[in-house]
């Protein structure tokens, strides 16, 4: 009687093994390891390849130092179809000539630099000072190293000594020493400009 009961239990155990083992193998792939494939999308135009914060650095091209960059955040999109750098917070630039002399200093709320085009796009409260002490103010400015020009199609205000020139758009050489203003207004003494024209000028911020 005991022997028969033992045989029945053995048969039940074998039957359970035959049914259960394939199911367990399917669940764990018979290798004791469960793998999960996750498809993570990567958009090179909107996913940065490198991020740096609290930056004070020099940027060179062909072995020549071209810019000094001071900013809180620098995002690099080097795998984008058009590789670029993005500076989402305030940025300060100093532009150097081939002899490492500062040609101009630039401040802006945000900036893009398109590496292949060697083109800076500066936006939001853009302030530029050239070697002669002239100050250029606008809300959008393009600095094109390949095209050898600086330009904007927005309202521009240029302070030179005691006088202010305004216009809608301008174009200049890279050192901002030879330029022309489009749709220019009258040259206004600085004190008169402060007193009488602040309400008539478009805002510098978007």
C-alpha positions as CSV (number, residue, x, y, z in Angstrom):
1,X,0.0,0.0,0.0
2,X,2.8,2.4,0.8
3,X,4.7,1.4,-2.3
4,X,1.7,2.1,-4.5
5,X,1.2,5.6,-3.0
6,X,4.9,6.4,-3.5
7,X,4.6,5.4,-7.2
8,X,1.6,7.6,-7.7
9,X,3.4,10.6,-6.1
10,X,6.4,10.0,-8.4
11,X,4.1,9.9,-11.5
12,X,2.4,13.1,-10.4
13,X,5.8,14.8,-9.9
14,X,7.1,13.7,-13.3
15,X,3.8,14.8,-15.0
16,X,4.1,18.2,-13.3
17,X,7.7,18.5,-14.5
18,X,6.7,17.7,-18.1
19,X,4.0,20.4,-18.1
20,X,5.8,23.1,-16.0
21,X,9.3,23.0,-17.4
22,X,8.4,24.4,-20.9
23,X,6.3,27.1,-19.3
24,X,9.2,28.1,-16.9
25,X,11.7,28.1,-19.8
26,X,9.4,30.4,-21.8
27,X,9.2,32.8,-18.9
28,X,13.0,33.0,-18.2
29,X,14.3,31.9,-21.7
30,X,15.9,28.9,-20.0
31,X,19.0,30.9,-19.3
32,X,18.1,32.3,-15.9
33,X,18.2,35.9,-17.2
34,X,15.3,38.1,-18.3
35,X,16.2,40.7,-20.9
36,X,14.2,43.7,-21.8
37,X,14.9,45.7,-25.0
38,X,14.0,49.3,-24.6
39,X,13.9,51.4,-27.7
40,X,15.2,54.8,-26.7
41,X,14.7,57.5,-29.4
42,X,17.6,59.8,-30.1
43,X,17.0,62.9,-32.1
44,X,20.5,64.4,-32.9
45,X,18.9,67.8,-33.8
46,X,17.4,68.2,-30.3
47,X,19.5,65.9,-28.1
48,X,22.7,67.4,-27.0
49,X,25.9,65.3,-27.1
50,X,27.6,67.3,-24.3
51,X,26.7,69.8,-21.6
52,X,28.9,72.1,-19.6
53,X,28.1,74.6,-16.9
54,X,29.7,77.7,-15.4
55,X,32.0,78.2,-18.3
56,X,34.9,80.5,-18.8
57,X,36.9,79.3,-21.8
58,X,38.7,80.2,-25.0
59,X,37.5,79.0,-28.4
60,X,40.0,78.6,-31.2
61,X,39.8,77.9,-34.9
62,X,42.7,76.5,-37.0
63,X,45.0,77.1,-34.0
64,X,44.0,80.7,-33.6
65,X,42.1,81.9,-30.5
66,X,38.9,83.5,-31.8
67,X,36.6,84.0,-28.8
68,X,36.4,84.0,-25.0
69,X,33.1,82.6,-23.8
70,X,31.6,83.2,-20.4
71,X,28.2,81.6,-19.7
72,X,26.3,79.5,-17.2
73,X,25.3,76.7,-19.6
74,X,26.7,75.4,-22.9
75,X,24.9,72.6,-24.8
76,X,26.7,71.0,-27.8
77,X,24.7,69.3,-30.6
78,X,27.6,67.9,-32.6
79,X,25.6,65.0,-34.2
80,X,22.9,67.3,-35.6
81,X,22.5,67.6,-39.3
82,X,23.8,71.2,-38.9
83,X,26.1,70.9,-35.9
84,X,25.6,73.8,-33.4
85,X,26.2,75.0,-29.9
86,X,23.4,76.5,-27.8
87,X,23.8,78.9,-24.9
88,X,20.4,79.1,-23.3
89,X,21.4,81.6,-20.5
90,X,23.2,84.9,-20.7
91,X,26.4,84.7,-22.6
92,X,29.4,87.1,-22.7
93,X,31.8,86.9,-25.7
94,X,35.0,88.6,-26.6
95,X,36.1,88.5,-30.2
96,X,39.8,88.4,-31.0
97,X,41.8,89.2,-34.1
98,X,44.8,87.2,-35.3
99,X,47.1,89.0,-32.9
100,X,44.9,88.2,-29.9
101,X,43.6,91.7,-29.6
102,X,40.0,92.2,-28.5
103,X,38.0,93.5,-31.5
104,X,34.6,93.5,-29.7
105,X,32.8,92.4,-26.6
106,X,29.3,91.0,-26.9
107,X,26.5,90.3,-24.4
108,X,23.2,88.5,-25.1
109,X,20.4,86.6,-23.4
110,X,20.8,83.5,-25.6
111,X,23.1,82.5,-28.4
112,X,23.6,79.8,-31.1
113,X,26.8,79.0,-32.9
114,X,26.6,77.0,-36.2
115,X,30.0,75.3,-36.5
116,X,30.1,74.6,-40.3
117,X,28.8,78.0,-41.2
118,X,30.9,79.8,-38.6
119,X,27.8,81.8,-37.8
120,X,26.7,83.3,-34.4
121,X,23.0,84.0,-33.8
122,X,22.6,86.3,-30.8
123,X,19.2,87.2,-29.4
124,X,17.6,89.1,-26.6
125,X,19.2,92.4,-25.2
126,X,22.2,92.1,-27.5
127,X,24.9,94.6,-26.5
128,X,28.1,94.9,-28.6
129,X,31.1,97.3,-28.0
130,X,33.8,97.8,-30.7
131,X,37.4,98.9,-30.4
132,X,36.3,102.6,-30.8
133,X,33.9,102.4,-27.8
134,X,30.8,102.5,-29.9
135,X,27.9,100.5,-28.4
136,X,25.4,98.6,-30.6
137,X,22.0,97.5,-29.1
138,X,19.4,95.3,-30.8
139,X,17.4,92.2,-30.0
140,X,18.8,90.0,-32.8
141,X,22.3,90.0,-34.3
142,X,24.1,87.6,-36.7
143,X,27.9,87.4,-36.7
144,X,29.0,85.7,-39.9
145,X,32.7,84.8,-39.9
146,X,32.6,83.2,-43.3
147,X,30.7,86.0,-44.9
148,X,32.9,88.6,-43.1
149,X,30.0,90.6,-41.9
150,X,27.8,91.4,-38.9
151,X,24.1,92.2,-39.6
152,X,20.6,92.5,-38.3
153,X,17.1,93.3,-39.7
154,X,15.8,94.6,-36.3
155,X,15.7,97.9,-34.7
156,X,19.3,99.1,-34.0
157,X,20.6,101.7,-31.7
158,X,24.2,102.9,-31.9
159,X,25.7,105.1,-29.3
160,X,28.9,107.0,-30.3
161,X,30.2,109.5,-27.9
162,X,27.4,112.0,-27.2
163,X,25.3,110.9,-30.1
164,X,22.8,108.2,-30.8
165,X,21.9,106.7,-34.3
166,X,18.9,104.5,-34.8
167,X,17.5,102.5,-37.7
168,X,15.7,99.4,-38.8
169,X,18.5,97.0,-39.6
170,X,22.2,97.4,-40.3
171,X,25.3,95.7,-41.8
172,X,28.9,95.9,-40.8
173,X,32.4,94.5,-41.2
174,X,33.5,92.0,-38.5
175,X,35.2,94.7,-36.4
176,X,32.1,96.9,-36.4
177,X,34.2,99.9,-37.6
178,X,32.6,100.2,-41.1
179,X,28.8,99.9,-41.1
180,X,25.7,101.3,-42.6
181,X,22.3,101.7,-41.0
182,X,19.1,101.0,-42.9
183,X,16.0,103.3,-42.6
184,X,18.2,105.5,-40.4
185,X,16.7,108.2,-38.1
186,X,18.4,111.5,-37.4
187,X,21.5,111.6,-35.3
188,X,20.3,112.7,-31.8
189,X,22.4,114.2,-29.0
190,X,22.5,111.7,-26.2
191,X,20.9,113.9,-23.5
192,X,18.0,114.8,-25.9
193,X,17.6,111.2,-26.8
194,X,17.2,110.2,-23.1
195,X,14.7,112.9,-22.4
196,X,12.5,112.9,-25.5
197,X,12.7,109.7,-27.6
198,X,12.4,106.7,-25.2
199,X,8.6,106.4,-25.8
200,X,8.9,106.4,-29.6
201,X,11.5,103.7,-30.0
202,X,10.6,100.1,-30.3
203,X,11.6,97.9,-27.3
204,X,14.9,96.1,-27.6
205,X,13.5,92.9,-26.1
206,X,11.2,90.6,-28.1
